[in-house]
Amino acid sequence: KIFPQSQFADWHDPWYYGIYDGIWLACVFYIFCGELVEMWSVVRLKGCTALFTNYVNAWNVVDWLTVLGGFSIVITFLSSIEMRNELNRLMEQLGKPTFDLNEVAEGNTQLRR
């Protein structure tokens, strides 16, 4: 037997798997909002040019790379869900016979088009 399992049919079979993803997404969103608030504070108090002198440092770059990486993961995950749903639809169609099983039982095995 061959079991094609290149992709799970459903990523969140138990409902609580969604909670873990939600917590992770909330953490990424928290970092994103924190960085926006920090940027707004610098701009409000010292002007736009202060972003380059007072805001940009190694840790803020790490934070923004984390946010960009998180958003990339979310986009990849959502597109993967759509592709998985399409794969499931195609697999359902593949499982439907294109011929009448009664005709096969009678010996007439010509396929309908």
N, C-alpha and C positions, 0 to 999 in steps of 0.2 A: 504494500500500500504506500501511496505517496500522500503526505500531508503538507500541502503548501501553507506555510505559516510565516509569510514574510511580514505580516502586519496583523496586530490584534484586531478582532472584529469590533471591539469596544474598549476604549482606554479606561473608562470609569465604570467598570462592571459593578463593583461595590460603590455605593453612593459616597462613602467617606473618603475615597481617593480624591474627589473634588475638593475636599476641605484642605488637603495638603497643598494642592495647587493654588487654592485661594489664599492660604497663608503666605506662600512664596510670592504670589502676585502682590499681596498687600505690602510685603517687605520691600519689593522693588518700587512700588508706588510711593512708599514712605520715603525712600532715599530720593526719588525724583522730586517729590514735593519739598523735602528739606533743602535740596540744592536750589530749587526755584526761589524759596523764601530767602536763602542766604544770598543769592544773586540780587534779588530785589532790594534787600537791605543795603548791600554795597552800593548799588546804583542810586538808591534814594538818598543815602547819606553822603556819598563822595562823587557821584556822577558815573557816567558810562565808562570813562577811561580808567576808573579805579578797578574795573573788572580785571584788567590785565595786570595791574600792580598789586591789588589787595586780594583778589579772589582766586586767580589761577595759581595753583600749586599742585604738587604731586598727588596729594590726597583727594583734591577735588577732581583731578583728572581720573583717578581710580574710581571715584563715585560715578562720574559720567560714563566711563567705560562699562561699569556694572549696569547702569540703567540702559545703555544702548544694547549691551549683551542680553539683558532681560527682555527688552522689547523684541529683539531678534528671535529669541526663543519662543516668545508668545506668537509672533507672526508665523514662525515655522510650524509650531504646534497647531495653530488654527488652519493653516493650509494643509497640514497632514491629516487633520480631521476631515476636511473636505475631500481630499484624495481617497481616504479610507472609505468614506460614505459612497463615493463613486465606484470604488472597487467592490464594495458589498453589493451595490445595485447590479453591476456587471456579473458578479458571481451568481446572483439570483437568476439572472437571465440565462446564464450558461447552464444552470441546472434544470431549466424548463425544456422538455423535449420538443423538437420541431416536427415530430411525427405523432400519429395516433397509435397509442399502445394496443388498441384493439386490432388495428390493421397488422401490426407486427405479430400479434398472437395468431392471426389467420394466415400468416405467411407472406403478406403483401408488405414488403419493406421499403417501398419507394418513399423518399422523403418529400414532404411538401416544401414549396419555396415561397 
